[in-house]
């Protein structure tokens, strides 16, 4: 058995997380996705995780005419939707004490790209499939 599969999530998770509020408009998400290397935004309310908004979910919601010559007022109104209208509720999460094997199994089982990391209910990070691949191929 490869010992790399026993690496704890806390060793490789990203602790620099970006959160948005449930009632934030998609214009806020657009600003973050356009200017930061993040593909998943954690949606909170009263400092508690409520959902996750992936860049893929965000793009699926927008009109394809946003930003081009065919854009209409109706198209631009799609950016006024709220995060809670688009996010995935009750996201699958993981504890920092779990292993990259367990994280990999969750990602595959649920066909998702990231897992918020909760430590005793407190949001402490996020782990993505890229983090797992990076940890797996990293030299010891």
Order of alpha helices (4+ residues) and beta strands (2+ residues): alpha-beta-alpha-beta-beta-alpha-alpha-alpha-beta-beta-alpha-beta-beta-alpha
